Every structure is written in C-alpha cells, then in structure tokens.
Amino acid sequence: MERSASRHARRTEWVGARLGLGALALCLTVAPGCTRHRAGAEDAGRVAAQSAPPARAPRVPLAVRADTLFWRTLHAGAYDQIPRAMTLLKAAYLQNPQDPQTTAHVAFLHAWTAAERARLAEIPPSMTDNLILARTYFARAAALDPTDARVHGFRAVFDMSDAVVQRDSVAFAAGLDRGRAAIVAWPEFNWFTVGYSLSGRDHASPLFREALAMQWQTLDACNRTRIDRTNPTAAAVLQGEAAEQDPRRRRACWNSWIAPHNVEGFFLNMGDMLVKSGDWQTAVKIYAIARGVSSYPQWPYRDVLEARIAQAEANVQSFRHPDAGAERPRMLLGSKIACVACHQR
C-alpha cells in the first residue's frame, strides 16, 4: 500500500499537462491568469491562405520504410514498439530534414508516447521531454508545409501544453490563437483536435464549455445540418457519410485507412465530455450512436464504450476528479487508449 501511494503521488506531482492524440491532443490546465483570445483575421489568414509549399528534394527510400513501420506500429496499438519506429524515422529525418511528412511522423510518435503514458507503471518527470519534442517537430513540419492545416492544429495544441508546463499565460494565449486560426483553415478537423485537447479543463471553465461546443459544431459540419442537442440520433448523425463527396470532409469526419475507427473514437470522447459536463443523459445517446457505425463490431474498444453507457451517471464525479483514485475510470484524454481508440485496427 505504501508503495502504491508513493507511485500515485509521483503520477500527480509532476507538472506536465495531460496529453492526448485525436487522436494526438492534450489535456490542458491553464496557467493562472491566462485569458481567452480569439484569432483575428490576420491570424486566420496565415493558415487559411498559405502559399504553396516550397520545392524540395524527393523523399529518401528510408523515409518510405519508416512510414510503413510508423503506420504498422500505430495501427497495431503497439505502444511498446514506439522506440523502434522512432529510431527509423529519426534516421530518415537526418537524411532529409526537409521532408514534412517524416518530420510530422516524428512529432506524432513523441505525442503518442506522452498521450498514453498511463500505460506505464512509473511515469518519470522526463516524460515532458516528449511534449517539448512534439512541439518542436510539429513547428518544423508546419514550416516545411504551410498548407497542412492538420499540423498547424497539432502545433497549436503542443504550444499550449508547453505553455502550461512553463506557466506562461502569454504563450498559452498565443497557442490558443494559433489553434483558432487552424480551425478557420480546416474546421471539421481542428474543431476536434483543439476541442479534444481542452477536454481536460475544469468542467465549469469557459474553455471546457467551448471545447464541448466544438464537438457539436463538428457534427453539424460533417452532416451539413444542425444536430439536435438534446436528442441526437444515429439516423441524424450518421446520415452525412453516404452523400459526402468532399475528400477533406471524408478525411476529417468519417473512418479511413489512417483512422479506421475515427467515428467510434469521436463518440467515445464526446460522450465523456458530456458526462463531465453533467449531462450524462445526452452522453448515453451520443455513446450509443457509435453502435450504428458499420465497423463497430471490429472496434477493439467497444467494451470501453459499453461500460461508459452503463456507468454514465457514476462517471460524472470520476471525470471531474480524475486524480481522486487511480482505479476510477478516466476520460479518453489521458487514458491508455487516448490515441489508439481511433487509430488501432
């Protein structure tokens, strides 16, 4: 018991922000005094109206091999194999540091390492190094390909997370502005990315309420209609997929080779956020929508969602006070499946 208590204390005392990937996003705790800032037209324009990326050398053969290993590792949910994939990716990066895809994949692996750190028996303070490196590589990837709004969104999330660790409210506000600009550039993708990263905020905070609103906005945009906030149904929420022809919407809103259970993971997270808000009745309806997805029987984490439905009311306090007991359920963000809920085959 004494060792267990000591371990729990170590988990809660280190100052890193809770992390998650959307699945690669962060559970942020704002530094005292941080104020909300909305991105102005100038900030949005920097992402939404970028010029074409500069010409660069062809990808090196090692980068293609590293990509294959990256996807194999992520799709298998093989967290313990991250170091092997990281070694190959960084070797490819050193051969061609101008490759935005390799650079972004390095960032994603550092993000995944931190996001699912709950898998580890002991979490060292050095875990925050992964946060810093994810931020660094996402920033480089964004500079190499200014047109990739996904990377701008992830960069913003990690800017905010590093600012939390540094207790820098000015830097946090700048990161949030960058996140808002990324939303303007690709709403369907970055409403989730930024909103997921803020799902760890206090349930009564303006940022948490805004993050939950972003999930509803995602559903509206993906279905091109306003979804009923009190009685969302699978028929209404899943109807947009069949008619969708826009590749960007299909990539952000529905399941794909990259995220084979993107939709199921989305509803697991949104249900968790609704539970935390106190509206567990609507959360049960949101959770249940995942059952209507054709790939649901193959989803490795359907047992997690079924338990959420059964325990929704009890989880309100568990989600609001995640450090109150190590055995209590965790929200998707900060859990052992923060990334693989969407990406594992």
MILUMRO-845745 format. One record per residue (C-alpha): residue number from 1; x, y, z. Coordinates in nm, 2 decimals, always signed. Example, Ala and Ser with C-alpha at 12.3 -4.5 7.8 and 13.67 -1.06 7.14 Angstrom:
BEGIN
@nr 1	X +1.23	Y -0.45	Z +0.78
@nr 2	X +1.37	Y -0.11	Z +0.71
% end
This chain:
BEGIN
@nr 1	X +0.00	Y +0.00	Z +0.00
@nr 2	X +0.28	Y +0.24	Z +0.09
@nr 3	X +0.45	Y +0.18	Z -0.25
@nr 4	X +0.12	Y +0.22	Z -0.43
@nr 5	X +0.05	Y +0.56	Z -0.26
@nr 6	X +0.40	Y +0.67	Z -0.34
@nr 7	X +0.35	Y +0.58	Z -0.70
@nr 8	X +0.02	Y +0.77	Z -0.72
@nr 9	X +0.19	Y +1.07	Z -0.57
@nr 10	X +0.46	Y +1.07	Z -0.83
@nr 11	X +0.19	Y +1.05	Z -1.10
@nr 12	X +0.02	Y +1.36	Z -0.97
@nr 13	X +0.31	Y +1.57	Z -0.86
@nr 14	X +0.50	Y +1.61	Z -1.19
@nr 15	X +0.39	Y +1.93	Z -1.37
@nr 16	X +0.33	Y +1.81	Z -1.72
@nr 17	X +0.00	Y +1.86	Z -1.89
@nr 18	X -0.22	Y +1.56	Z -1.96
@nr 19	X -0.17	Y +1.46	Z -2.32
@nr 20	X -0.38	Y +1.30	Z -2.59
@nr 21	X -0.38	Y +1.25	Z -3.00
@nr 22	X -0.70	Y +1.28	Z -3.19
@nr 23	X -0.60	Y +1.14	Z -3.15
@nr 24	X -0.30	Y +1.33	Z -3.06
@nr 25	X -0.41	Y +1.62	Z -2.84
@nr 26	X -0.35	Y +1.75	Z -2.49
@nr 27	X -0.55	Y +1.77	Z -2.16
@nr 28	X -0.45	Y +2.12	Z -2.07
@nr 29	X -0.46	Y +2.30	Z -1.74
@nr 30	X -0.44	Y +2.68	Z -1.80
@nr 31	X -0.18	Y +2.88	Z -1.61
@nr 32	X -0.33	Y +3.12	Z -1.36
@nr 33	X -0.43	Y +3.45	Z -1.51
@nr 34	X -0.45	Y +3.32	Z -1.87
@nr 35	X -0.72	Y +3.50	Z -2.06
@nr 36	X -0.91	Y +3.39	Z -2.37
@nr 37	X -0.81	Y +3.53	Z -2.70
@nr 38	X -0.98	Y +3.49	Z -3.04
@nr 39	X -0.78	Y +3.47	Z -3.35
@nr 40	X -0.82	Y +3.77	Z -3.57
@nr 41	X -0.85	Y +3.78	Z -3.95
@nr 42	X -0.47	Y +3.82	Z -3.97
@nr 43	X -0.40	Y +3.51	Z -3.77
@nr 44	X -0.66	Y +3.30	Z -3.96
@nr 45	X -0.52	Y +3.42	Z -4.29
@nr 46	X -0.17	Y +3.29	Z -4.20
@nr 47	X -0.31	Y +2.93	Z -4.21
@nr 48	X -0.62	Y +2.95	Z -4.43
@nr 49	X -0.45	Y +3.13	Z -4.72
@nr 50	X -0.10	Y +2.99	Z -4.72
@nr 51	X +0.11	Y +2.98	Z -5.04
@nr 52	X +0.22	Y +2.65	Z -5.19
@nr 53	X +0.50	Y +2.47	Z -5.01
@nr 54	X +0.85	Y +2.53	Z -5.14
@nr 55	X +1.00	Y +2.28	Z -5.38
@nr 56	X +1.21	Y +2.01	Z -5.20
@nr 57	X +1.41	Y +1.70	Z -5.28
@nr 58	X +1.24	Y +1.37	Z -5.34
@nr 59	X +1.18	Y +1.15	Z -5.03
@nr 60	X +1.46	Y +0.92	Z -4.94
@nr 61	X +1.40	Y +0.55	Z -4.95
@nr 62	X +1.45	Y +0.52	Z -4.58
@nr 63	X +1.16	Y +0.76	Z -4.52
@nr 64	X +0.92	Y +0.53	Z -4.71
@nr 65	X +1.03	Y +0.24	Z -4.50
@nr 66	X +0.99	Y +0.45	Z -4.18
@nr 67	X +0.64	Y +0.55	Z -4.28
@nr 68	X +0.55	Y +0.18	Z -4.32
@nr 69	X +0.68	Y +0.10	Z -3.98
@nr 70	X +0.51	Y +0.41	Z -3.83
@nr 71	X +0.16	Y +0.30	Z -3.96
@nr 72	X +0.21	Y -0.06	Z -3.87
@nr 73	X +0.30	Y +0.04	Z -3.51
@nr 74	X +0.01	Y +0.28	Z -3.47
@nr 75	X -0.25	Y +0.06	Z -3.63
@nr 76	X -0.14	Y -0.23	Z -3.40
@nr 77	X -0.16	Y -0.01	Z -3.10
@nr 78	X +0.20	Y -0.13	Z -3.02
@nr 79	X +0.30	Y +0.14	Z -2.77
@nr 80	X +0.60	Y -0.06	Z -2.66
@nr 81	X +0.73	Y -0.05	Z -3.02
@nr 82	X +0.74	Y +0.33	Z -3.04
@nr 83	X +1.12	Y +0.34	Z -2.98
@nr 84	X +1.19	Y +0.11	Z -3.27
@nr 85	X +0.97	Y +0.32	Z -3.51
@nr 86	X +1.12	Y +0.64	Z -3.37
@nr 87	X +1.48	Y +0.53	Z -3.44
@nr 88	X +1.40	Y +0.46	Z -3.81
@nr 89	X +1.20	Y +0.78	Z -3.85
@nr 90	X +1.48	Y +1.00	Z -3.70
@nr 91	X +1.74	Y +0.83	Z -3.92
@nr 92	X +1.52	Y +0.92	Z -4.22
@nr 93	X +1.49	Y +1.27	Z -4.09
@nr 94	X +1.86	Y +1.31	Z -4.06
@nr 95	X +1.90	Y +1.20	Z -4.42
@nr 96	X +1.64	Y +1.46	Z -4.53
@nr 97	X +1.53	Y +1.71	Z -4.27
@nr 98	X +1.33	Y +1.90	Z -4.53
@nr 99	X +1.07	Y +1.62	Z -4.55
@nr 100	X +0.75	Y +1.74	Z -4.39
@nr 101	X +0.59	Y +1.40	Z -4.37
@nr 102	X +0.88	Y +1.24	Z -4.19
@nr 103	X +0.90	Y +1.54	Z -3.96
@nr 104	X +0.53	Y +1.52	Z -3.87
@nr 105	X +0.55	Y +1.15	Z -3.80
@nr 106	X +0.84	Y +1.21	Z -3.56
@nr 107	X +0.62	Y +1.46	Z -3.38
@nr 108	X +0.32	Y +1.22	Z -3.37
@nr 109	X +0.53	Y +0.95	Z -3.21
@nr 110	X +0.65	Y +1.19	Z -2.94
@nr 111	X +0.29	Y +1.29	Z -2.89
@nr 112	X +0.17	Y +0.93	Z -2.87
@nr 113	X +0.44	Y +0.85	Z -2.61
@nr 114	X +0.31	Y +1.12	Z -2.38
@nr 115	X -0.06	Y +1.08	Z -2.46
@nr 116	X -0.08	Y +0.72	Z -2.34
@nr 117	X +0.18	Y +0.74	Z -2.06
@nr 118	X -0.09	Y +0.59	Z -1.83
@nr 119	X +0.02	Y +0.25	Z -1.97
@nr 120	X +0.35	Y +0.29	Z -1.78
@nr 121	X +0.39	Y +0.15	Z -1.42
@nr 122	X +0.61	Y +0.46	Z -1.34
@nr 123	X +0.59	Y +0.79	Z -1.52
@nr 124	X +0.91	Y +0.99	Z -1.50
@nr 125	X +0.93	Y +1.37	Z -1.49
@nr 126	X +1.13	Y +1.34	Z -1.82
@nr 127	X +0.80	Y +1.24	Z -1.99
@nr 128	X +0.76	Y +1.62	Z -2.05
@nr 129	X +1.06	Y +1.59	Z -2.30
@nr 130	X +0.82	Y +1.42	Z -2.54
@nr 131	X +0.59	Y +1.72	Z -2.52
@nr 132	X +0.87	Y +1.96	Z -2.60
@nr 133	X +0.99	Y +1.75	Z -2.89
@nr 134	X +0.64	Y +1.70	Z -3.03
@nr 135	X +0.60	Y +2.08	Z -3.03
@nr 136	X +0.94	Y +2.13	Z -3.19
@nr 137	X +0.88	Y +1.88	Z -3.47
@nr 138	X +0.53	Y +1.99	Z -3.54
@nr 139	X +0.65	Y +2.35	Z -3.57
@nr 140	X +0.92	Y +2.23	Z -3.82
@nr 141	X +0.66	Y +2.03	Z -4.02
@nr 142	X +0.43	Y +2.33	Z -4.03
@nr 143	X +0.71	Y +2.55	Z -4.16
@nr 144	X +0.80	Y +2.29	Z -4.43
@nr 145	X +0.44	Y +2.26	Z -4.55
@nr 146	X +0.25	Y +2.57	Z -4.45
@nr 147	X -0.06	Y +2.44	Z -4.63
@nr 148	X -0.12	Y +2.14	Z -4.39
@nr 149	X -0.38	Y +2.27	Z -4.15
@nr 150	X -0.38	Y +1.95	Z -3.95
@nr 151	X -0.02	Y +2.01	Z -3.85
@nr 152	X -0.09	Y +2.37	Z -3.76
@nr 153	X -0.37	Y +2.24	Z -3.53
@nr 154	X -0.14	Y +1.99	Z -3.36
@nr 155	X +0.14	Y +2.25	Z -3.33
@nr 156	X -0.11	Y +2.49	Z -3.15
@nr 157	X -0.21	Y +2.22	Z -2.91
@nr 158	X +0.15	Y +2.15	Z -2.81
@nr 159	X +0.23	Y +2.52	Z -2.79
@nr 160	X -0.04	Y +2.55	Z -2.53
@nr 161	X +0.07	Y +2.24	Z -2.35
@nr 162	X +0.43	Y +2.36	Z -2.32
@nr 163	X +0.30	Y +2.69	Z -2.20
@nr 164	X +0.11	Y +2.52	Z -1.92
@nr 165	X +0.43	Y +2.34	Z -1.81
@nr 166	X +0.62	Y +2.67	Z -1.82
@nr 167	X +0.33	Y +2.85	Z -1.65
@nr 168	X +0.34	Y +3.11	Z -1.93
@nr 169	X -0.01	Y +3.26	Z -1.98
@nr 170	X +0.10	Y +3.48	Z -2.27
@nr 171	X +0.24	Y +3.18	Z -2.46
@nr 172	X -0.08	Y +2.98	Z -2.39
@nr 173	X -0.29	Y +3.26	Z -2.53
@nr 174	X -0.07	Y +3.27	Z -2.85
@nr 175	X -0.11	Y +2.90	Z -2.89
@nr 176	X -0.48	Y +2.92	Z -2.85
@nr 177	X -0.49	Y +3.19	Z -3.11
@nr 178	X -0.29	Y +2.96	Z -3.34
@nr 179	X -0.54	Y +2.69	Z -3.27
@nr 180	X -0.84	Y +2.91	Z -3.37
@nr 181	X -0.66	Y +3.00	Z -3.69
@nr 182	X -0.62	Y +2.63	Z -3.77
@nr 183	X -0.99	Y +2.58	Z -3.71
@nr 184	X -1.07	Y +2.85	Z -3.97
@nr 185	X -0.84	Y +2.67	Z -4.22
@nr 186	X -1.00	Y +2.32	Z -4.16
@nr 187	X -1.30	Y +2.34	Z -3.92
@nr 188	X -1.41	Y +1.97	Z -3.93
@nr 189	X -1.06	Y +1.85	Z -3.84
@nr 190	X -0.94	Y +2.11	Z -3.60
@nr 191	X -1.26	Y +2.16	Z -3.40
@nr 192	X -1.20	Y +1.81	Z -3.28
@nr 193	X -0.82	Y +1.85	Z -3.24
@nr 194	X -0.84	Y +2.17	Z -3.03
@nr 195	X -1.15	Y +2.07	Z -2.85
@nr 196	X -1.02	Y +1.73	Z -2.75
@nr 197	X -0.70	Y +1.89	Z -2.62
@nr 198	X -0.92	Y +2.11	Z -2.39
@nr 199	X -1.14	Y +1.83	Z -2.26
@nr 200	X -0.93	Y +1.80	Z -1.95
@nr 201	X -1.02	Y +2.15	Z -1.83
@nr 202	X -1.24	Y +2.21	Z -1.53
@nr 203	X -1.60	Y +2.13	Z -1.62
@nr 204	X -1.72	Y +2.48	Z -1.53
@nr 205	X -1.45	Y +2.67	Z -1.72
@nr 206	X -1.53	Y +2.87	Z -2.03
@nr 207	X -1.27	Y +2.68	Z -2.23
@nr 208	X -1.42	Y +2.34	Z -2.15
@nr 209	X -1.77	Y +2.47	Z -2.25
@nr 210	X -1.62	Y +2.60	Z -2.57
@nr 211	X -1.44	Y +2.27	Z -2.63
@nr 212	X -1.77	Y +2.08	Z -2.59
@nr 213	X -1.94	Y +2.32	Z -2.83
@nr 214	X -1.67	Y +2.24	Z -3.08
@nr 215	X -1.78	Y +1.87	Z -3.08
@nr 216	X -2.13	Y +1.97	Z -3.17
@nr 217	X -2.00	Y +2.20	Z -3.44
@nr 218	X -1.81	Y +1.91	Z -3.58
@nr 219	X -2.13	Y +1.70	Z -3.60
@nr 220	X -2.31	Y +1.99	Z -3.77
@nr 221	X -2.04	Y +2.05	Z -4.02
@nr 222	X -2.00	Y +1.68	Z -4.11
@nr 223	X -2.37	Y +1.64	Z -4.16
@nr 224	X -2.43	Y +1.98	Z -4.32
@nr 225	X -2.72	Y +2.04	Z -4.08
@nr 226	X -2.77	Y +2.13	Z -3.71
@nr 227	X -2.79	Y +1.82	Z -3.49
@nr 228	X -3.05	Y +1.82	Z -3.21
@nr 229	X -2.85	Y +1.90	Z -2.89
@nr 230	X -3.10	Y +1.71	Z -2.66
@nr 231	X -3.19	Y +1.41	Z -2.88
@nr 232	X -2.91	Y +1.32	Z -3.12
@nr 233	X -2.98	Y +1.00	Z -3.31
@nr 234	X -2.77	Y +0.77	Z -3.52
@nr 235	X -3.01	Y +0.83	Z -3.82
@nr 236	X -2.94	Y +1.21	Z -3.80
@nr 237	X -2.57	Y +1.20	Z -3.71
@nr 238	X -2.45	Y +0.93	Z -3.95
@nr 239	X -2.66	Y +1.03	Z -4.25
@nr 240	X -2.40	Y +1.26	Z -4.39
@nr 241	X -2.14	Y +0.99	Z -4.48
@nr 242	X -2.32	Y +0.83	Z -4.77
@nr 243	X -2.36	Y +1.15	Z -4.97
@nr 244	X -2.03	Y +1.31	Z -4.88
@nr 245	X -1.80	Y +1.37	Z -5.18
@nr 246	X -1.56	Y +1.63	Z -5.04
@nr 247	X -1.23	Y +1.44	Z -4.96
@nr 248	X -1.14	Y +1.68	Z -4.68
@nr 249	X -1.47	Y +1.62	Z -4.51
@nr 250	X -1.45	Y +1.25	Z -4.56
@nr 251	X -1.10	Y +1.25	Z -4.41
@nr 252	X -1.20	Y +1.45	Z -4.11
@nr 253	X -1.55	Y +1.32	Z -4.04
@nr 254	X -1.55	Y +0.95	Z -4.12
@nr 255	X -1.35	Y +0.64	Z -4.09
@nr 256	X -1.05	Y +0.60	Z -4.32
@nr 257	X -0.74	Y +0.39	Z -4.37
@nr 258	X -0.55	Y +0.63	Z -4.14
@nr 259	X -0.81	Y +0.63	Z -3.86
@nr 260	X -1.01	Y +0.31	Z -3.91
@nr 261	X -1.23	Y +0.38	Z -3.60
@nr 262	X -1.23	Y +0.76	Z -3.62
@nr 263	X -1.61	Y +0.78	Z -3.57
@nr 264	X -1.63	Y +0.54	Z -3.28
@nr 265	X -1.34	Y +0.72	Z -3.10
@nr 266	X -1.51	Y +1.06	Z -3.17
@nr 267	X -1.83	Y +0.95	Z -2.99
@nr 268	X -1.64	Y +0.79	Z -2.71
@nr 269	X -1.47	Y +1.12	Z -2.64
@nr 270	X -1.78	Y +1.34	Z -2.69
@nr 271	X -1.98	Y +1.12	Z -2.46
@nr 272	X -1.70	Y +1.16	Z -2.20
@nr 273	X -1.71	Y +1.53	Z -2.23
@nr 274	X -2.09	Y +1.54	Z -2.19
@nr 275	X -2.06	Y +1.32	Z -1.88
@nr 276	X -1.81	Y +1.56	Z -1.74
@nr 277	X -2.03	Y +1.85	Z -1.81
@nr 278	X -2.30	Y +1.68	Z -1.60
@nr 279	X -2.53	Y +1.59	Z -1.89
@nr 280	X -2.49	Y +1.22	Z -1.87
@nr 281	X -2.83	Y +1.15	Z -2.02
@nr 282	X -2.73	Y +1.31	Z -2.35
@nr 283	X -2.40	Y +1.14	Z -2.32
@nr 284	X -2.56	Y +0.80	Z -2.32
@nr 285	X -2.73	Y +0.89	Z -2.65
@nr 286	X -2.40	Y +1.01	Z -2.80
@nr 287	X -2.22	Y +0.69	Z -2.69
@nr 288	X -2.49	Y +0.48	Z -2.84
@nr 289	X -2.45	Y +0.63	Z -3.18
@nr 290	X -2.12	Y +0.45	Z -3.22
@nr 291	X -2.31	Y +0.12	Z -3.22
@nr 292	X -2.46	Y +0.23	Z -3.55
@nr 293	X -2.12	Y +0.25	Z -3.73
@nr 294	X -2.06	Y -0.04	Z -3.96
@nr 295	X -1.71	Y -0.11	Z -3.82
@nr 296	X -1.83	Y -0.11	Z -3.46
@nr 297	X -1.82	Y -0.49	Z -3.43
@nr 298	X -1.45	Y -0.48	Z -3.52
@nr 299	X -1.36	Y -0.19	Z -3.29
@nr 300	X -1.11	Y -0.32	Z -3.02
@nr 301	X -1.25	Y -0.08	Z -2.76
@nr 302	X -1.63	Y -0.13	Z -2.78
@nr 303	X -1.62	Y -0.29	Z -2.43
@nr 304	X -1.50	Y +0.05	Z -2.31
@nr 305	X -1.79	Y +0.23	Z -2.46
@nr 306	X -2.04	Y -0.02	Z -2.34
@nr 307	X -1.91	Y +0.03	Z -1.98
@nr 308	X -1.94	Y +0.40	Z -2.03
@nr 309	X -2.31	Y +0.37	Z -2.11
@nr 310	X -2.37	Y +0.15	Z -1.80
@nr 311	X -2.17	Y +0.38	Z -1.57
@nr 312	X -2.25	Y +0.72	Z -1.72
@nr 313	X -2.41	Y +0.88	Z -1.42
@nr 314	X -2.15	Y +0.75	Z -1.18
@nr 315	X -1.87	Y +0.87	Z -1.40
@nr 316	X -1.97	Y +1.24	Z -1.37
@nr 317	X -1.76	Y +1.28	Z -1.05
@nr 318	X -1.49	Y +1.04	Z -1.17
@nr 319	X -1.43	Y +1.25	Z -1.48
@nr 320	X -1.44	Y +1.58	Z -1.28
@nr 321	X -1.18	Y +1.45	Z -1.03
@nr 322	X -0.95	Y +1.21	Z -1.22
@nr 323	X -0.68	Y +1.21	Z -0.95
@nr 324	X -0.92	Y +1.11	Z -0.67
@nr 325	X -0.84	Y +0.74	Z -0.72
@nr 326	X -0.61	Y +0.55	Z -0.95
@nr 327	X -0.88	Y +0.28	Z -1.01
@nr 328	X -1.15	Y +0.52	Z -1.12
@nr 329	X -1.24	Y +0.55	Z -1.49
@nr 330	X -1.05	Y +0.81	Z -1.69
@nr 331	X -1.18	Y +1.02	Z -1.97
@nr 332	X -1.05	Y +0.92	Z -2.31
@nr 333	X -0.79	Y +1.20	Z -2.29
@nr 334	X -0.52	Y +1.09	Z -2.05
@nr 335	X -0.62	Y +0.72	Z -2.07
@nr 336	X -0.43	Y +0.42	Z -2.21
@nr 337	X -0.62	Y +0.45	Z -2.54
@nr 338	X -0.61	Y +0.83	Z -2.59
@nr 339	X -0.47	Y +0.78	Z -2.95
@nr 340	X -0.54	Y +0.42	Z -3.04
@nr 341	X -0.92	Y +0.45	Z -2.98
@nr 342	X -0.94	Y +0.59	Z -3.33
@nr 343	X -0.63	Y +0.45	Z -3.49
@nr 344	X -0.59	Y +0.09	Z -3.38
@nr 345	X -0.73	Y -0.17	Z -3.63
% end
